[in-house]
Amino acid sequence: MHPLTAVDLFAGAGGATQGLRDAGFTLAGAVEVDPDAGASYQLNHPSVRLWQSDIRHLPAEAMRRALGIKPGALTLLKACPPCQGFSTLAGGRVSTDDDRNDLVGHTVRFVRAFRPRAVLLENVPGLARDERFNRLLQSLSAMGYSTATYRVNAALLGVPQRRKRLIVISVRSLRVQLPDSFTDLLPASFDTAPVLVGDVFRNLVKSTRKTDPLNKFRASSPTVKARLQAIPESGNRYDLPEEHQLDCHRRLGRERSAGASYGRLKMDSLAPTMTTRCTTPACGSFVHPTAPRGITLREAAALQTFPSTYDFIGSYGSVERQIGNAVPVKMAEALGHAVQTGLALIPAGRAMG
């Protein structure tokens, strides 16, 4: 049986690495450009060799040689390039001109250098509408990989939030037909039972350290504090009395574009997608279910399924961004198991390379 090894490109603070480790992988190397995210990664995964680098300037062959990995020996190359250029969350449409979109193509360089047994890519669904995505799939096919794409809601994988993602799984064999349904790749032992906000918060009460540096929420002005106190349970900006309405919201009326602003989380429901402003009440439904405050950094991290012992380095805004940018740990674990199932479909002696 092959040892399960992986390299994590665009590693962020290490959410995907943690999930892949939970699925049985040993991480050999990782790449992350942001200094704070890289520091958080190293704090939690000190045994992994991290390249603190812009991937556009990192020679893939040099990285492979530095890790002592022969071409074809790596089990999994995971890539989760920044998704903001493909996301519709901010403006309602995908920006195909965003420079960050070009980072998708750099995955191909690393596939050529490592020739991993499997490739995993996670991104927002908007990526599928970009021509660079089609070129990526064509390149993988030309290199002898069978590929399947899936649209997956993290909530169906035991993650307590509505988070839709595009998943690409490729295995190094042209003789494999990966299943049409992502759930067919999951082992029966993987727990997909729904998890709600209340479940997460109750577990935090039992597991959070009293000295946890993430037990803090975004500071608010007296005006914002009064506004938060006026939001009823399960409410949002529409439920605010006139004196607490923002001028911008008055102009918008009941437009859907800002409907989630100043929304409370609901204990008996899923959380919304955790974003890079996931503890900022004005930026979405990120208000505590009952308290007059936004959720804490630790609560946001828990909704991203990070362990309560997982720590982060950086300013408040930096940690908030790292948490929102992360692949939910439980989702990454599911992806790791799915890759293993896909690899098991390769007929003995049929893998290329």
RARAPE-V252001 format. One line per field, one symbol per residue. phi: phi as a letter, one per 20 degrees, with the letter a starting at -180 (. if undefined). burial: 1 if it has 16 or more other C-alpha atoms within 10 Angstrom, else 0. A space follows every 50 residues. Layout:
phi = ???
burial = ???
This chain:
phi = .ffedbcdelfleoffgfffffeoedeebbcbefffffffgffecfeefd eebfffddffffffffemdfgneffbddccfgdffdedfecnbeefefgf fffgffgfgffffelffbccccafgfgfedffffffffffffendeccdc dcegfedneebebeceddccceaedddfffdfffeeffffedgfcdgfff ffffgedfffeffeebdffcfgffgffffeefgmebffeffgfdfegfff ffmdfffcfegleefdfebeefgfdfcfcdgfdqeceggceebfffffff fffemfffefdcdpfgfffgfffffffggfffffffffffffffeffgmd fen
burial = 00011111111111111111111011111111110111111111100111 11101000010011000000111111111111111110000001110000 11111111011111111111111111110001100110111011111111 11111111111111111111111111010001101100000101111101 10010001000001001000000100110111111111110001000000 00000001111111111011111111111111111111110111111111 11111111011110010111111111111111111111111110010000 110
